[in-house]
Amino acid sequence: MHVDHHPLIRDFPAQRERLQELRQHDLHFARLAERYEDLDKRICRIEDGVEPLDDAALGALKQERVVLKDDIARQLEKRAASCCGKCCG
């Protein structure tokens, strides 16, 4: 069974430009986004049966993905409220 990825650009379509800016200018955000997308791809491989993993461990990975996504959402909101959005500060 094929499972769709949850890329950040799909989950935050209205934040496309801000996502790109933060990836380029904020090392912490870039690492966070990379970790999220790597984890999402791994979860999809597991759910597709490409990579074996038990249900409990898969559940833990999904929970970690939720925590990362929530952190990314908070940072996007914080940046949106902080200034014009051009300096990422």
N, C-alpha and C positions, 0 to 999 in steps of 0.2 A: 504494500500500500504506500503510495507516494504522499509525503507530507510537505506542505508549503513552508518555506522559510518565513521568518518574521523580520526582514531587514528593517533597520531603523527608518529608512526613507519611506517605507510603506506604513510604518506605525506612526510616523510624524510627518505626513506629507506637507503640511503647512509650514513646517520648520526646515524645509530642504536647504535653504541658503544658510541658515544659522548652523545647521549640522555641519555643512562644509566648512564654514568659517571656524567653528570651534575645533574641528579635526585638524585644521591647518595651524591654528594659533594657540591652542591650549593642549599641552602635552598630556595632562591628566585626563582631559575629556577624550582625547584621541585614543589613549590606552583603554579607557573604559568602553568606548564604542567598539574598539577592536575585540576586546574580551567578550562583549555581548554578542557580536556577530560570529566569532569563532565558536562560542558556546551554542548559539542557535543552529549553526551548521552541524555541529556534533549531535545535537538532539535530533535533528532531521535524519542524520545517518543512522542513528540508533532506531528511530521509529520506522525507517525504511527497511530495517533488518540488515543493513550493511555492517554495522558495528554492534557486537553483542554487549548487552548490559542488563542487569536485573531491574525490575520495576522500582524497587526502593531507591536505587542509585539514580535511575532516570528521573524519579520524582524530585530528588535532591538537586539535580542539574536544572530542572525546570524551575524550581524555587529560586535558585541562584540567578537564573535568567530574569525572573520577575524582579528581584532585588536590583539587579543591574539596570533594568529598564526603568524602574522607579527613580533610581539615582540620576539617570540620564534625563528623564522628564523634569526632575527638580532643577537640574543644571540649566536646561533649556528655558524653563520658566524664570529662573534667576537672571539669566542673561537678557531675556526679553524685557525684564523690568528695570535693568540696571542703567541702560543708556541707549544710544542710537543703534547699537548692535554692530558697529564697525570696528570697535577696538576689542571686543570680547572681554571687557572689564566690568 
